[in-house]
Amino acid sequence: MNPNVGVAVFEVKDWNFAKLSYFSDASTGRLRLMARDAQGRVFSREDDNPVTKVRLYKNELFDLYCPRLNDCAGFAAVTAGLIFSRASRRQAEALLAPFRAHDAGAKAYPRYYPIAGADDVASENLDAIFPEWTRTSSQYMSAAIAEDLRGWLREPAFSREQRHLLEMDARQRELATTRTASGYRRIKGPAGSGKSVVLAARAAELADQGKRVLVATYNITLLNYLRDLAVRHATSRSVVRRQVDFLNFHMWCKRVCIGSGNKNAYDELWTEESAADEFEVDDVLQKDLPRLVQRLYEENPDTLPHYDAVLVDEGQDYYLEWWQALRRAVEAGGEMVLAANKTQNIYATAAAWTEDAMGNAGFRGPWAELRVSYRLPPSVVPLVKEFARQFLTTEEVDIPEVERKSEQMEFADLFPVELRWVQVHEPGSSVAVCVAEIRHQMIRLRADTAIADITFLSGKAIGQEVVSELEVYGVHVLHTFDAEASVSRRKKRAFFQGAANVKATTLHSFKGWEARHLVLFVESVQRAEDRALIYAALTRLRRHGQGSALTVVCACQELARYGATWPEFVQGRGENIAHASPMLGRG
């Protein structure tokens, strides 16, 4: 990688064409890479097709590891090459020509998809091996993009906290360092009780033992957070990079399909013509894709990726079908852990996790429970409890406890917090009020914190407007808001705590995260999912000995009476944005 130029990834093949005869075959109607041994036996090598593999590497660099690369044109910053160390370039090109003919990128821009042979290596022909090696600059690559990639190649060092080992109580440490007899464990607990900490620490423990681990989530933004936690527990931080894959469920499914040579089957799921009924994206995500993955594991278990352990965070977001797909990837005698909080059931999926269903999912015995919240400032807990009492049903509630409960008032003084509720009445003033309240937190930040510590949470529509207003005044915002779904997904992968920007994302995407300074916009409590989402957002606040702050900007009149119980209650009517500009000025 060169931060001024780009990234190059190479697949090296030691295939000996004298021992095996490699050829392409389309007799079944599908082009496949085949091989024939000296005894005349023919078998498929499609799961190791180098053209497919380098395309997958390039796509993952673009979509996952360097999400800030410019759409489409940014592909020019990534070279995806092949090196055959025991065959000539001519042999390699002849073998792969039919496959490259179906690869639009390789066909149109061959210098970004070079093929080199043993003859090029022997003659040190770098122009053939890596045509882009002489380039000195690129309009698409930058130091910031290089940092995105470095974050995946080494242990994160985004904050002072990353230099300290994870702190765990005795119960958390027990769960992080042991396994059940069956290998299956389910952990539940309220917000801030350390479920993610336990899961990340368990991943690091297993990595230290040389085990291969998959940490799976539903929310894309949660991956960076879990990885940051894991490296703080590992004996050698680099072992996490080598041994643990952090993937959201659907990215894992895509990797399984494409990596096993089943890209066509994956693509067919997303074409309306392939559906018997009206095409529904939700049906593909919830049912069709996990069922395809299960079928692939049933048909070719030895050729698909397996792990010694699969650990799932925010498990209440998962459908049982997803869990069953992940089970296929666990080695015999391996381990699976599910961490969940039923109070944050924002996708209405937790109801599927009945005891009967869980029996068929491999679990036996009661849940392992974590009860004490180490995240929330003690003064926030009563407000959270009251919200749950008024707006959540009993079966949905898993309320946090505060340690040292008998000394709660004295203990609360150790973690001061500013709690502010701004009720909006004027239609159309919400954006102005949100910007004003972000400015309010900027002004009142304590000396030991930065503006970059502020996080704004809202729905997509108002989030885009607020971000636009902030950027007009030179406030650089790391956000996940975009009308284009594919762009929004890539922004989520670039969302991390250590960025030197104000953060802004949806309430959905921030679930599982935490922040010391939060501004939250609320506009509806109509659905049960809305109420669970607000509860989840209220519990994202992280306590600190030097203080924290939570501001709720509420345009929902049903919550006004509840908001009036907060320590600071304000009737928000919008603030002149021009008046805010001195604080929001550039620099």
C-alpha positions as CSV (number, residue, x, y, z in Angstrom):
1,M,0.0,0.0,0.0
2,N,1.1,3.5,-0.8
3,P,-1.1,6.2,0.8
4,N,-0.4,8.5,-2.2
5,V,-1.1,5.9,-4.9
6,G,-3.2,2.9,-4.0
7,V,-3.4,-0.7,-2.8
8,A,-2.3,-3.9,-4.5
9,V,-3.4,-7.4,-3.6
10,F,-1.9,-10.5,-5.2
11,E,-3.0,-14.1,-5.3
12,V,0.0,-16.4,-5.7
13,K,-0.6,-19.8,-7.2
14,D,1.9,-22.6,-7.1
15,W,-0.1,-24.8,-9.5
16,N,2.1,-27.3,-11.3
17,F,0.7,-27.7,-14.8
18,A,2.9,-30.7,-15.4
19,K,1.2,-32.7,-12.6
20,L,-2.4,-31.5,-13.2
21,S,-4.0,-30.5,-16.4
22,Y,-6.2,-27.4,-15.8
23,F,-9.0,-26.4,-18.2
24,S,-12.3,-24.6,-18.4
25,D,-15.6,-26.4,-19.0
26,A,-19.0,-25.0,-19.9
27,S,-20.7,-28.3,-20.8
28,T,-23.2,-28.0,-17.9
29,G,-24.2,-24.5,-19.0
30,R,-22.0,-22.9,-16.3
31,L,-18.3,-22.0,-16.9
32,R,-16.2,-23.8,-14.4
33,L,-12.5,-24.3,-13.7
34,M,-11.6,-28.0,-13.8
35,A,-8.5,-30.2,-13.4
36,R,-7.4,-33.7,-14.5
37,D,-4.8,-35.7,-12.7
38,A,-2.3,-38.3,-14.1
39,Q,-4.9,-41.1,-13.7
40,G,-7.4,-39.2,-15.8
41,R,-9.7,-38.3,-12.8
42,V,-11.5,-35.0,-13.4
43,F,-12.6,-32.7,-10.6
44,S,-13.6,-29.1,-10.1
45,R,-11.3,-26.3,-8.9
46,E,-13.9,-23.6,-9.2
47,D,-13.8,-23.0,-5.4
48,D,-10.2,-21.9,-5.9
49,N,-10.6,-20.0,-9.2
50,P,-8.0,-17.3,-9.0
51,V,-10.0,-14.8,-11.2
52,T,-13.0,-15.1,-8.8
53,K,-10.6,-14.8,-5.8
54,V,-8.9,-11.6,-6.8
55,R,-12.2,-10.0,-7.8
56,L,-13.5,-10.9,-4.3
57,Y,-10.3,-9.3,-2.7
58,K,-10.7,-6.2,-4.8
59,N,-14.4,-5.9,-4.0
60,E,-13.8,-6.3,-0.2
61,L,-11.0,-3.7,-0.3
62,F,-13.4,-1.3,-2.0
63,D,-16.5,-2.2,0.0
64,L,-15.3,-3.2,3.4
65,Y,-11.7,-2.2,4.1
66,C,-11.4,1.1,2.2
67,P,-15.0,2.3,2.1
68,R,-14.0,6.0,1.6
69,L,-12.7,5.2,-1.9
70,N,-14.6,7.1,-4.5
71,D,-17.5,5.2,-5.9
72,C,-16.7,3.3,-9.1
73,A,-13.7,5.4,-10.1
74,G,-12.0,4.3,-6.8
75,F,-11.5,0.8,-8.2
76,A,-8.6,2.3,-10.1
77,A,-6.7,2.7,-6.9
78,V,-6.8,-1.1,-6.3
79,T,-4.6,-3.5,-8.3
80,A,-5.7,-7.2,-8.1
81,G,-3.0,-9.4,-9.6
82,L,-2.2,-13.1,-10.1
83,I,1.3,-14.6,-9.9
84,F,1.8,-18.2,-11.0
85,S,5.1,-19.3,-9.5
86,R,5.3,-22.7,-11.4
87,A,3.8,-21.9,-14.7
88,S,4.5,-19.5,-17.5
89,R,2.5,-16.3,-18.1
90,R,1.4,-17.7,-21.4
91,Q,0.0,-20.9,-19.8
92,A,-1.8,-18.9,-17.1
93,E,-3.3,-16.4,-19.5
94,A,-4.5,-19.2,-21.8
95,L,-6.1,-21.0,-18.9
96,L,-7.9,-18.0,-17.4
97,A,-8.9,-16.2,-20.7
98,P,-12.5,-17.6,-20.7
99,F,-13.0,-16.4,-17.1
100,R,-11.5,-13.0,-17.6
101,A,-13.7,-12.6,-20.7
102,H,-16.7,-12.5,-18.3
103,D,-15.0,-10.1,-16.0
104,A,-15.8,-6.5,-17.2
105,G,-13.0,-4.9,-15.1
106,A,-10.3,-7.3,-16.2
107,K,-11.4,-7.0,-19.8
108,A,-11.5,-3.2,-19.9
109,Y,-8.6,-2.4,-17.6
110,P,-6.1,-5.3,-17.7
111,R,-3.3,-3.3,-16.1
112,Y,-5.3,-3.3,-12.8
113,Y,-5.7,-7.1,-13.1
114,P,-2.2,-8.3,-14.2
115,I,-1.2,-12.0,-14.7
116,A,2.4,-13.0,-14.2
117,G,4.2,-16.3,-14.5
118,A,7.3,-18.0,-13.3
119,D,9.2,-16.5,-16.2
120,D,8.3,-13.0,-15.1
121,V,9.4,-13.7,-11.6
122,A,12.7,-15.3,-12.7
123,S,13.5,-12.3,-15.0
124,E,12.4,-9.8,-12.3
125,N,9.9,-8.4,-14.8
126,L,8.1,-6.0,-12.5
127,D,6.3,-4.3,-15.3
128,A,4.5,-7.5,-16.0
129,I,4.0,-8.5,-12.4
130,F,2.8,-5.1,-11.2
131,P,2.2,-2.6,-14.0
132,E,1.2,0.2,-11.6
133,W,4.5,0.1,-9.7
134,T,5.9,3.3,-11.3
135,R,2.8,5.4,-10.4
136,T,3.6,8.2,-8.0
137,S,0.1,9.7,-7.3
138,S,-3.6,9.0,-7.6
139,Q,-6.5,11.4,-7.4
140,Y,-8.5,8.6,-5.7
141,M,-6.1,7.5,-2.9
142,S,-5.4,9.4,0.2
143,A,-3.8,9.1,3.6
144,A,-7.2,8.8,5.2
145,I,-8.1,5.9,3.0
146,A,-4.8,4.3,3.8
147,E,-5.7,4.7,7.5
148,D,-9.0,2.8,6.8
149,L,-7.0,-0.1,5.6
150,R,-4.4,0.1,8.3
151,G,-7.2,-0.2,10.8
152,W,-7.8,-3.7,9.5
153,L,-4.2,-4.7,9.2
154,R,-3.1,-3.8,12.7
155,E,-4.5,-3.4,16.2
156,P,-6.5,-0.1,16.4
157,A,-5.0,2.8,18.3
158,F,-7.8,5.3,17.9
159,S,-8.0,6.6,21.4
160,R,-6.3,6.6,24.8
161,E,-8.6,3.8,25.9
162,Q,-7.1,1.5,23.3
163,R,-3.8,1.5,25.3
164,H,-5.4,-0.1,28.3
165,L,-6.5,-3.7,28.9
166,L,-10.2,-4.4,29.2
167,E,-11.6,-4.2,32.6
168,M,-14.0,-7.0,33.7
169,D,-15.7,-8.0,36.9
170,A,-15.4,-11.6,38.1
171,R,-18.6,-12.8,36.3
172,Q,-17.6,-11.2,33.0
173,R,-14.2,-12.8,33.3
174,E,-15.6,-16.2,34.0
175,L,-17.8,-16.0,30.9
176,A,-14.9,-14.8,28.8
177,T,-12.5,-17.5,29.8
178,T,-14.6,-20.6,30.0
179,R,-16.9,-22.6,27.8
180,T,-19.9,-24.9,28.5
181,A,-19.7,-28.6,28.1
182,S,-21.7,-28.4,24.9
183,G,-19.9,-25.4,23.5
184,Y,-23.1,-23.5,23.3
185,R,-23.7,-20.5,25.6
186,R,-26.3,-17.7,25.6
187,I,-25.8,-14.5,27.5
188,K,-28.4,-11.9,28.3
189,G,-28.2,-8.6,30.2
190,P,-29.3,-5.0,30.1
191,A,-27.5,-2.2,28.2
192,G,-24.0,-1.6,29.4
193,S,-23.7,-4.8,31.4
194,G,-20.7,-6.0,29.4
195,K,-22.1,-8.5,26.9
196,S,-20.0,-7.1,24.0
197,V,-17.0,-6.9,26.3
198,V,-17.4,-10.6,27.2
199,L,-17.9,-11.6,23.5
200,A,-14.8,-9.6,22.4
201,A,-12.7,-11.0,25.2
202,R,-13.8,-14.5,24.4
203,A,-12.8,-14.0,20.8
204,A,-9.4,-12.7,21.9
205,E,-9.0,-15.7,24.3
206,L,-9.7,-18.2,21.6
207,A,-7.4,-16.3,19.1
208,D,-4.6,-16.5,21.7
209,Q,-5.1,-20.3,21.7
210,G,-4.6,-20.4,17.9
211,K,-8.3,-20.9,17.2
212,R,-10.1,-19.5,14.2
213,V,-13.1,-17.3,15.2
214,L,-15.9,-15.5,13.5
215,V,-17.5,-12.6,15.3
216,A,-20.9,-11.9,13.6
217,T,-23.3,-9.0,14.0
218,Y,-26.3,-7.6,12.1
219,N,-25.3,-4.0,12.4
220,I,-22.3,-3.1,10.1
221,T,-21.2,-0.3,12.3
222,L,-20.7,-2.6,15.4
223,L,-17.8,-4.4,13.8
224,N,-15.2,-1.7,14.4
225,Y,-16.3,-1.4,18.0
226,L,-16.0,-5.1,18.7
227,R,-12.6,-5.4,17.1
228,D,-11.4,-2.4,19.2
229,L,-12.5,-4.3,22.3
230,A,-10.9,-7.6,21.3
231,V,-7.4,-6.1,20.8
232,R,-7.5,-4.7,24.3
233,H,-7.8,-8.2,25.7
234,A,-5.5,-10.3,23.5
235,T,-2.1,-11.3,24.9
236,S,-0.6,-10.3,21.5
237,R,-2.9,-7.7,19.8
238,S,-1.8,-8.8,16.3
239,V,-3.3,-12.3,16.9
240,V,-6.8,-10.8,16.7
241,R,-6.0,-9.6,13.1
242,R,-4.8,-13.1,12.1
243,Q,-7.3,-15.3,13.8
244,V,-10.6,-13.4,14.0
245,D,-13.0,-12.4,11.2
246,F,-15.4,-9.6,12.1
247,L,-18.3,-9.6,9.6
248,N,-21.9,-8.7,9.6
249,F,-24.1,-11.7,8.8
250,H,-25.0,-10.9,5.2
251,M,-21.4,-10.0,4.3
252,W,-20.4,-13.4,5.6
253,C,-23.1,-15.1,3.5
254,K,-21.9,-13.2,0.4
255,R,-18.3,-14.3,1.1
256,V,-19.3,-17.9,1.5
257,C,-21.2,-17.9,-1.8
258,I,-18.7,-16.1,-3.9
259,G,-15.6,-17.7,-2.3
260,S,-17.0,-21.2,-3.0
261,G,-17.7,-20.4,-6.7
262,N,-21.4,-19.9,-6.3
263,K,-21.6,-16.2,-7.4
264,N,-24.3,-17.0,-9.9
265,A,-26.6,-18.6,-7.3
266,Y,-26.0,-15.5,-5.1
267,D,-26.8,-13.1,-7.9
268,E,-29.9,-15.0,-8.8
269,L,-31.4,-14.2,-5.4
270,W,-31.4,-10.5,-6.2
271,T,-33.1,-10.7,-9.6
272,E,-36.9,-10.3,-9.7
273,E,-37.2,-12.9,-12.5
274,S,-35.9,-15.6,-10.2
275,A,-38.7,-15.1,-7.7
276,A,-41.9,-17.0,-8.0
277,D,-43.8,-14.2,-6.3
278,E,-43.2,-10.5,-6.2
279,F,-39.5,-9.8,-5.4
280,E,-39.0,-8.8,-1.8
281,V,-35.5,-7.8,-0.5
282,D,-36.6,-8.7,3.1
283,D,-37.4,-12.2,2.0
284,V,-33.9,-12.6,0.4
285,L,-32.2,-11.3,3.6
286,Q,-34.3,-13.1,6.1
287,K,-34.9,-16.5,4.4
288,D,-33.5,-17.1,0.9
289,L,-29.8,-16.1,1.5
290,P,-29.4,-18.1,4.8
291,R,-31.1,-21.1,3.2
292,L,-28.7,-20.9,0.2
293,V,-25.7,-20.9,2.6
294,Q,-27.1,-23.8,4.5
295,R,-27.6,-25.8,1.3
296,L,-24.0,-25.0,0.2
297,Y,-22.7,-26.3,3.5
298,E,-24.8,-29.5,3.2
299,E,-23.6,-30.1,-0.4
300,N,-19.9,-29.2,0.0
301,P,-19.0,-29.1,3.7
302,D,-15.3,-29.8,3.1
303,T,-14.7,-26.9,0.7
304,L,-16.4,-24.1,2.7
305,P,-14.9,-22.0,5.5
306,H,-15.1,-23.4,9.1
307,Y,-14.4,-21.8,12.4
308,D,-13.5,-23.2,15.9
309,A,-16.0,-20.6,17.3
310,V,-18.8,-18.4,16.1
311,L,-19.8,-15.5,18.5
312,V,-22.9,-13.5,17.8
313,D,-23.5,-10.0,19.3
314,E,-26.9,-8.3,19.5
315,G,-28.4,-11.7,19.0
316,Q,-32.0,-10.3,19.5
317,D,-31.6,-8.9,16.0
318,Y,-31.1,-12.4,14.5
319,Y,-33.6,-14.7,12.9
320,L,-33.4,-18.3,13.8
321,E,-32.6,-19.1,10.1
322,W,-29.4,-17.0,10.3
323,W,-28.3,-18.8,13.5
324,Q,-28.8,-22.2,11.8
325,A,-26.7,-21.0,8.8
326,L,-23.9,-20.0,11.1
327,R,-24.0,-23.3,12.9
328,R,-22.9,-25.0,9.7
329,A,-19.6,-23.1,9.8
330,V,-18.6,-24.4,13.2
331,E,-16.1,-27.2,13.5
332,A,-17.2,-30.4,15.3
333,G,-16.7,-29.8,19.0
334,G,-16.5,-26.1,18.4
335,E,-18.2,-23.2,20.2
336,M,-21.1,-20.8,19.7
337,V,-22.0,-17.9,21.9
338,L,-25.1,-15.7,21.6
339,A,-25.3,-12.4,23.4
340,A,-28.7,-10.6,23.5
341,N,-30.7,-7.9,25.2
342,K,-34.5,-8.3,24.7
343,T,-35.2,-4.7,25.6
344,Q,-33.5,-3.6,22.4
345,N,-35.7,-5.7,20.1
346,I,-35.9,-3.0,17.5
347,Y,-36.3,-5.4,14.5
348,A,-39.1,-7.4,16.2
349,T,-37.1,-10.6,15.9
350,A,-36.6,-11.5,19.5
351,A,-40.0,-13.1,19.7
352,A,-38.7,-15.9,17.5
353,W,-36.2,-16.9,20.2
354,T,-38.6,-19.0,22.3
355,E,-37.3,-21.7,24.5
356,D,-38.5,-24.4,22.1
357,A,-36.7,-22.7,19.2
358,M,-33.6,-22.3,21.2
359,G,-33.7,-26.0,22.1
360,N,-33.4,-26.7,18.3
361,A,-30.6,-24.1,18.1
362,G,-28.2,-26.1,20.3
363,F,-28.8,-24.4,23.7
364,R,-29.5,-26.3,26.9
365,G,-30.1,-24.9,30.4
366,P,-30.7,-21.3,31.6
367,W,-29.2,-18.1,30.2
368,A,-26.0,-16.8,31.6
369,E,-27.0,-13.4,33.0
370,L,-25.2,-10.1,33.5
371,R,-27.2,-7.6,35.6
372,V,-25.0,-4.6,36.5
373,S,-24.6,-1.8,34.0
374,Y,-21.1,-0.3,34.0
375,R,-21.9,2.1,31.1
376,L,-24.7,4.3,32.3
377,P,-24.2,7.2,34.7
378,P,-26.2,6.3,37.8
379,S,-28.4,9.4,37.4
380,V,-29.6,8.1,34.1
381,V,-30.8,4.8,35.3
382,P,-34.0,6.1,37.0
383,L,-35.0,7.9,33.8
384,V,-34.4,4.8,31.7
385,K,-36.5,2.7,34.1
386,E,-39.3,5.3,33.9
387,F,-39.2,5.2,30.1
388,A,-39.4,1.4,30.2
389,R,-42.3,1.5,32.7
390,Q,-44.4,3.9,30.6
391,F,-43.6,2.8,27.1
392,L,-42.4,-0.8,27.0
393,T,-44.3,-4.0,27.9
394,T,-43.1,-6.0,30.9
395,E,-41.9,-8.9,28.8
396,E,-39.7,-6.5,26.8
397,V,-37.9,-5.1,29.7
398,D,-34.4,-5.9,31.0
399,I,-33.5,-3.0,33.3
400,P,-29.9,-2.3,34.3
401,E,-28.8,-2.3,37.9
402,V,-26.2,0.0,39.3
403,E,-23.3,-1.3,41.4
404,R,-23.0,0.0,45.0
405,K,-26.8,0.5,45.0
406,S,-26.9,1.3,48.7
407,E,-24.7,4.3,48.1
408,Q,-26.3,5.4,44.8
409,M,-26.5,9.1,45.5
410,E,-22.8,9.3,46.6
411,F,-21.9,7.0,43.7
412,A,-23.8,9.2,41.2
413,D,-21.6,12.1,42.2
414,L,-18.6,10.3,40.9
415,F,-20.1,10.4,37.4
416,P,-21.6,13.8,36.8
417,V,-23.9,14.1,33.8
418,E,-25.8,16.9,32.0
419,L,-29.3,15.6,31.1
420,R,-31.3,18.0,28.9
421,W,-34.7,17.4,27.1
422,V,-35.7,19.9,24.4
423,Q,-39.4,19.6,23.3
424,V,-40.0,20.9,19.7
425,H,-43.5,22.3,18.9
426,E,-43.0,24.3,15.7
427,P,-43.3,22.2,12.5
428,G,-40.1,22.5,10.4
429,S,-37.9,23.7,13.2
430,S,-36.4,20.3,14.2
431,V,-33.2,20.7,12.1
432,A,-32.5,24.1,13.5
433,V,-33.0,22.9,17.0
434,C,-30.8,19.9,16.5
435,V,-28.0,22.0,15.1
436,A,-28.4,24.5,18.0
437,E,-28.2,21.6,20.6
438,I,-25.1,20.2,19.0
439,R,-23.6,23.7,19.2
440,H,-24.8,23.8,22.8
441,Q,-22.8,20.7,23.6
442,M,-19.8,22.1,21.8
443,I,-19.8,25.1,24.0
444,R,-20.3,23.2,27.2
445,L,-17.7,20.4,26.6
446,R,-15.3,19.9,29.5
447,A,-11.6,20.6,29.1
448,D,-10.6,17.0,28.7
449,T,-12.9,16.2,25.8
450,A,-12.9,17.2,22.1
451,I,-15.7,18.2,19.7
452,A,-15.1,14.9,18.0
453,D,-16.5,13.2,21.1
454,I,-20.1,14.4,20.2
455,T,-22.4,11.9,18.5
456,F,-25.7,12.8,16.9
457,L,-28.4,10.1,16.4
458,S,-31.5,10.4,14.3
459,G,-33.5,9.0,11.4
460,K,-32.0,9.2,7.9
461,A,-34.0,12.2,6.5
462,I,-33.4,14.7,9.3
463,G,-29.9,13.3,9.7
464,Q,-28.9,14.3,6.2
465,E,-30.3,17.8,6.7
466,V,-28.5,18.3,10.0
467,V,-25.2,17.0,8.5
468,S,-25.6,19.4,5.6
469,E,-26.2,22.3,8.0
470,L,-23.1,21.5,10.1
471,E,-20.9,21.1,7.0
472,V,-21.9,24.5,5.7
473,Y,-20.2,25.9,8.8
474,G,-17.1,23.8,8.4
475,V,-17.9,21.1,11.0
476,H,-16.6,17.9,9.5
477,V,-19.0,15.0,10.2
478,L,-18.3,11.3,10.0
479,H,-21.8,10.0,9.2
480,T,-23.7,7.1,7.6
481,F,-26.6,9.1,6.0
482,D,-27.0,8.7,2.3
483,A,-30.1,8.2,0.1
484,E,-28.2,5.5,-1.8
485,A,-28.3,2.3,0.2
486,S,-25.0,0.9,-1.1
487,V,-23.2,4.2,-0.3
488,S,-24.8,4.2,3.2
489,R,-23.5,0.7,3.8
490,R,-20.0,1.7,2.9
491,K,-20.2,4.7,5.2
492,K,-21.2,2.4,8.0
493,R,-18.0,0.4,7.5
494,A,-16.0,3.6,7.7
495,F,-17.7,4.6,11.0
496,F,-15.3,4.4,14.0
497,Q,-14.9,6.1,17.3
498,G,-11.4,7.4,16.8
499,A,-12.2,9.6,13.8
500,A,-11.5,13.3,14.4
501,N,-15.0,14.4,13.4
502,V,-18.4,14.9,15.0
503,K,-20.2,11.5,14.5
504,A,-23.7,11.2,13.1
505,T,-25.6,8.0,12.4
506,T,-29.0,6.4,12.8
507,L,-30.3,5.0,16.0
508,H,-30.3,1.6,14.4
509,S,-26.6,1.8,13.5
510,F,-25.5,3.0,16.9
511,K,-27.0,0.1,18.7
512,G,-24.3,-1.7,20.6
513,W,-22.0,1.4,20.6
514,E,-21.6,4.0,23.4
515,A,-20.6,7.6,23.6
516,R,-19.8,10.2,26.3
517,H,-21.7,13.0,24.6
518,L,-24.9,12.3,22.8
519,V,-27.6,14.4,21.0
520,L,-30.6,12.3,20.1
521,F,-33.5,13.3,17.9
522,V,-36.9,11.5,18.5
523,E,-39.9,11.9,16.3
524,S,-42.2,8.9,16.8
525,V,-43.3,6.3,19.4
526,Q,-46.1,4.8,17.3
527,R,-44.6,1.3,16.9
528,A,-43.2,-1.0,19.5
529,E,-39.9,-1.0,17.5
530,D,-39.8,2.8,17.7
531,R,-40.1,2.7,21.5
532,A,-37.4,-0.1,21.8
533,L,-35.2,2.0,19.5
534,I,-35.5,5.1,21.7
535,Y,-34.7,3.0,24.8
536,A,-31.7,1.6,23.1
537,A,-30.5,5.1,22.2
538,L,-31.0,6.4,25.8
539,T,-28.8,3.6,27.0
540,R,-25.9,4.5,24.7
541,L,-24.6,7.2,27.1
542,R,-21.3,6.3,28.7
543,R,-20.4,7.5,32.1
544,H,-17.1,9.3,32.9
545,G,-15.5,10.6,36.0
546,Q,-15.1,14.0,34.3
547,G,-18.7,14.1,33.2
548,S,-20.9,13.2,30.2
549,A,-23.9,14.7,28.5
550,L,-27.2,13.6,26.9
551,T,-29.6,15.9,25.1
552,V,-32.9,14.6,23.6
553,V,-34.5,16.8,20.9
554,C,-38.1,15.5,20.8
555,A,-40.7,16.3,18.1
556,C,-43.1,13.7,19.5
557,Q,-45.7,15.2,21.7
558,E,-46.6,11.9,23.4
559,L,-43.2,12.1,25.2
560,A,-43.5,15.7,26.4
561,R,-44.8,14.7,29.9
562,Y,-42.1,12.2,30.3
563,G,-39.5,14.7,29.1
564,A,-40.6,17.2,31.7
565,T,-39.3,14.9,34.4
566,W,-35.7,15.4,33.2
567,P,-33.3,17.6,35.2
568,E,-33.3,20.3,32.4
569,F,-36.5,20.6,30.3
570,V,-36.6,23.2,27.5
571,Q,-39.3,24.3,25.1
572,G,-37.4,24.3,21.8
573,R,-38.5,26.7,19.1
574,G,-35.4,26.7,16.9
575,E,-32.4,29.0,17.1
576,N,-31.2,31.4,14.5
577,I,-28.5,29.4,12.7
578,A,-26.6,32.6,11.9
579,H,-26.3,33.1,15.6
580,A,-24.7,29.7,15.8
581,S,-22.2,30.3,13.1
582,P,-19.3,31.8,15.2
583,M,-19.0,28.5,17.1
584,L,-19.6,26.5,13.9
585,G,-17.0,28.5,11.9
586,R,-14.2,26.8,10.0
587,G,-11.1,25.8,11.8
